[in-house]
Amino acid sequence: MKLSRASKVTASSLILLSLFGGSLSANAGQNPERAAERAQVRAEFRTQMDTFITTRRAIADERRNTVTKANNDYQAALATATTDEEIVAAKQARKAAINEAKEAGKSKILALAKPIKPTKMKKAGAAPKA
């Protein structure tokens, strides 16, 4: 029976995963305290990253909404403008509002601290020899 290339890759992947997964579970069984500590550190990092991403998205949404409002105000001002000076003033007001929104967004993002990825824990070695 001939196996296709995809079948061979799938079979070898399953074998490697079962071997690798078995060694992980065996290692976790030997030292459950360290496994629990690693899981706690990962969970804390994941929570910090979720908060960081949510905050960044909120800052980006706020900036986007401010720019949209500035553009809408500009369109409304153009609809009611009767002189060239009013059109120029509307353009300047729009440009100033957009620049202010960009700068405010940049400063908020720079003030936001990205969580530091936890380092790998060192394996517990054998007891030191005396």
TORKOL-4160 file (C-alpha; in steps of 0.2 Angstrom, whole numbers, padded with zeros to 4 digits, m for minus):
130
<pt num="1" X="0000" Y="0000" Z="0000"/>
<pt num="2" X="0007" Y="0017" Z="m0005"/>
<pt num="3" X="0004" Y="0032" Z="0006"/>
<pt num="4" X="0003" Y="0049" Z="m0001"/>
<pt num="5" X="0015" Y="0063" Z="0004"/>
<pt num="6" X="0001" Y="0071" Z="0015"/>
<pt num="7" X="m0003" Y="0055" Z="0023"/>
<pt num="8" X="0016" Y="0052" Z="0027"/>
<pt num="9" X="0017" Y="0069" Z="0035"/>
<pt num="10" X="0001" Y="0067" Z="0045"/>
<pt num="11" X="0007" Y="0050" Z="0052"/>
<pt num="12" X="0024" Y="0057" Z="0056"/>
<pt num="13" X="0017" Y="0072" Z="0064"/>
<pt num="14" X="0005" Y="0062" Z="0075"/>
<pt num="15" X="0019" Y="0051" Z="0081"/>
<pt num="16" X="0030" Y="0066" Z="0085"/>
<pt num="17" X="0016" Y="0074" Z="0094"/>
<pt num="18" X="0012" Y="0059" Z="0104"/>
<pt num="19" X="0030" Y="0057" Z="0109"/>
<pt num="20" X="0032" Y="0075" Z="0113"/>
<pt num="21" X="0016" Y="0076" Z="0123"/>
<pt num="22" X="0020" Y="0061" Z="0133"/>
<pt num="23" X="0036" Y="0068" Z="0138"/>
<pt num="24" X="0028" Y="0084" Z="0143"/>
<pt num="25" X="0015" Y="0075" Z="0154"/>
<pt num="26" X="0028" Y="0064" Z="0162"/>
<pt num="27" X="0038" Y="0079" Z="0166"/>
<pt num="28" X="0023" Y="0088" Z="0173"/>
<pt num="29" X="0019" Y="0073" Z="0184"/>
<pt num="30" X="0037" Y="0072" Z="0191"/>
<pt num="31" X="0036" Y="0090" Z="0197"/>
<pt num="32" X="0018" Y="0096" Z="0199"/>
<pt num="33" X="0023" Y="0112" Z="0209"/>
<pt num="34" X="0034" Y="0119" Z="0195"/>
<pt num="35" X="0020" Y="0115" Z="0182"/>
<pt num="36" X="0007" Y="0124" Z="0192"/>
<pt num="37" X="0019" Y="0139" Z="0194"/>
<pt num="38" X="0023" Y="0139" Z="0176"/>
<pt num="39" X="0004" Y="0139" Z="0172"/>
<pt num="40" X="0001" Y="0153" Z="0184"/>
<pt num="41" X="0015" Y="0164" Z="0176"/>
<pt num="42" X="0008" Y="0160" Z="0159"/>
<pt num="43" X="m0010" Y="0165" Z="0165"/>
<pt num="44" X="m0004" Y="0181" Z="0173"/>
<pt num="45" X="0006" Y="0186" Z="0157"/>
<pt num="46" X="m0009" Y="0182" Z="0146"/>
<pt num="47" X="m0021" Y="0193" Z="0157"/>
<pt num="48" X="m0008" Y="0207" Z="0156"/>
<pt num="49" X="m0007" Y="0205" Z="0137"/>
<pt num="50" X="m0026" Y="0205" Z="0135"/>
<pt num="51" X="m0027" Y="0221" Z="0145"/>
<pt num="52" X="m0013" Y="0229" Z="0135"/>
<pt num="53" X="m0021" Y="0225" Z="0118"/>
<pt num="54" X="m0039" Y="0230" Z="0124"/>
<pt num="55" X="m0032" Y="0247" Z="0130"/>
<pt num="56" X="m0022" Y="0250" Z="0114"/>
<pt num="57" X="m0038" Y="0246" Z="0104"/>
<pt num="58" X="m0048" Y="0258" Z="0114"/>
<pt num="59" X="m0035" Y="0272" Z="0111"/>
<pt num="60" X="m0035" Y="0268" Z="0092"/>
<pt num="61" X="m0054" Y="0269" Z="0092"/>
<pt num="62" X="m0054" Y="0285" Z="0101"/>
<pt num="63" X="m0042" Y="0293" Z="0089"/>
<pt num="64" X="m0052" Y="0286" Z="0074"/>
<pt num="65" X="m0068" Y="0293" Z="0081"/>
<pt num="66" X="m0060" Y="0310" Z="0084"/>
<pt num="67" X="m0054" Y="0311" Z="0066"/>
<pt num="68" X="m0071" Y="0305" Z="0060"/>
<pt num="69" X="m0079" Y="0319" Z="0070"/>
<pt num="70" X="m0067" Y="0332" Z="0063"/>
<pt num="71" X="m0070" Y="0327" Z="0045"/>
<pt num="72" X="m0089" Y="0328" Z="0048"/>
<pt num="73" X="m0087" Y="0345" Z="0056"/>
<pt num="74" X="m0077" Y="0350" Z="0041"/>
<pt num="75" X="m0090" Y="0344" Z="0029"/>
<pt num="76" X="m0104" Y="0353" Z="0038"/>
<pt num="77" X="m0093" Y="0369" Z="0038"/>
<pt num="78" X="m0091" Y="0368" Z="0020"/>
<pt num="79" X="m0109" Y="0366" Z="0017"/>
<pt num="80" X="m0113" Y="0382" Z="0026"/>
<pt num="81" X="m0097" Y="0392" Z="0021"/>
<pt num="82" X="m0100" Y="0407" Z="0010"/>
<pt num="83" X="m0083" Y="0415" Z="0009"/>
<pt num="84" X="m0066" Y="0409" Z="0005"/>
<pt num="85" X="m0060" Y="0414" Z="0023"/>
<pt num="86" X="m0073" Y="0402" Z="0030"/>
<pt num="87" X="m0067" Y="0388" Z="0020"/>
<pt num="88" X="m0049" Y="0391" Z="0024"/>
<pt num="89" X="m0054" Y="0392" Z="0043"/>
<pt num="90" X="m0063" Y="0375" Z="0041"/>
<pt num="91" X="m0048" Y="0367" Z="0033"/>
<pt num="92" X="m0037" Y="0373" Z="0047"/>
<pt num="93" X="m0049" Y="0368" Z="0061"/>
<pt num="94" X="m0050" Y="0350" Z="0053"/>
<pt num="95" X="m0031" Y="0349" Z="0051"/>
<pt num="96" X="m0028" Y="0355" Z="0069"/>
<pt num="97" X="m0041" Y="0343" Z="0076"/>
<pt num="98" X="m0033" Y="0328" Z="0067"/>
<pt num="99" X="m0015" Y="0333" Z="0072"/>
<pt num="100" X="m0021" Y="0334" Z="0090"/>
<pt num="101" X="m0030" Y="0317" Z="0089"/>
<pt num="102" X="m0014" Y="0309" Z="0082"/>
<pt num="103" X="m0003" Y="0317" Z="0095"/>
<pt num="104" X="m0014" Y="0312" Z="0110"/>
<pt num="105" X="m0015" Y="0294" Z="0103"/>
<pt num="106" X="0004" Y="0293" Z="0102"/>
<pt num="107" X="0007" Y="0300" Z="0119"/>
<pt num="108" X="m0006" Y="0288" Z="0127"/>
<pt num="109" X="0002" Y="0273" Z="0118"/>
<pt num="110" X="0019" Y="0278" Z="0123"/>
<pt num="111" X="0013" Y="0280" Z="0141"/>
<pt num="112" X="0006" Y="0262" Z="0140"/>
<pt num="113" X="0019" Y="0249" Z="0146"/>
<pt num="114" X="0019" Y="0233" Z="0136"/>
<pt num="115" X="0020" Y="0217" Z="0148"/>
<pt num="116" X="0037" Y="0208" Z="0148"/>
<pt num="117" X="0036" Y="0190" Z="0142"/>
<pt num="118" X="0041" Y="0179" Z="0157"/>
<pt num="119" X="0058" Y="0170" Z="0155"/>
<pt num="120" X="0059" Y="0151" Z="0154"/>
<pt num="121" X="0061" Y="0143" Z="0171"/>
<pt num="122" X="0077" Y="0134" Z="0173"/>
<pt num="123" X="0076" Y="0115" Z="0176"/>
<pt num="124" X="0079" Y="0109" Z="0193"/>
<pt num="125" X="0096" Y="0101" Z="0193"/>
<pt num="126" X="0103" Y="0087" Z="0203"/>
<pt num="127" X="0108" Y="0091" Z="0221"/>
<pt num="128" X="0125" Y="0099" Z="0222"/>
<pt num="129" X="0139" Y="0088" Z="0227"/>
<pt num="130" X="0148" Y="0091" Z="0243"/>
